[in-house]
Amino acid sequence: MTEPADGALAAALRWAMWSMDDVAHDLPAGRLTAQRCAELIQTFELLARLFRTRAQRFDHPTNGKEIG
């Protein structure tokens, strides 16, 4: 069953893909800024939180335990 949290994770993944494409384009051209790096870090941190939450729902030995 799909839950609202799955939609948030899917949206965050798409946002991360777009952000990484943007950074991959800007990096070799020397246009990557400290602010853009910080934004990408925030995106990765959000993804990590969402994946940790999602992983808790699996029937897995780590279920119910802190991950990461």
N, C-alpha and C positions, 0 to 999 in steps of 0.2 A: 504494500500500500504506500502510495506517495503521501508524504506529509508536507506541511508548509515549510519546514526546515529544509527539505530537499529542494524546493524551489529557490530558497535563498542561497543554497550551496551552488545550484546550477547557475544562477545569476552571477554569483561571485566568481565562478570559474570562467564564465564568458568575459566578465570585466577584466579578470587577470590575463586572459588570452589577449584581449585588446591592448591592455597596458604593456604586456611584454612585447607585442608586435611593435608598438610605438617606441619603446626603449631600444629594441633591436635595430630599429631604423635610425634613431637619433645617436646611438652610441658611436658607431664608426664615423659619423659626421661631426663628432665633437660637440653635439648639442645637448648632451645629458647634463642635467642640473642636480644639485644637492636636493632641491625640493622634489624633483621627479623621483629620485632615489628613495626619499622618505615616503612618498606616496606609494611606491611599489612595495616597500617594506610593510606598510600598513595593509596593503592588499594581501600580501603573503600571510601576515599575522591573522587577518580575518579568515582566510582560507584554512589555516591551521586550526583555529577555534571551531569553525564549522565542521571540519573533518573529524575533530575530536568528539564533538557532539554526535555526529552521525555514527561514528565507530562504536559509541556506547550502546547503540541499538542493535548491533549484531550479536548473534549468539556465538560468542568467541571467548577464549580464556581471559581476554582483557576486559570483558564486559563488566561494568561496574567499577573498574579500576581507572585511576588516572592514567592517561596516555600521554607520553612525552614529558 
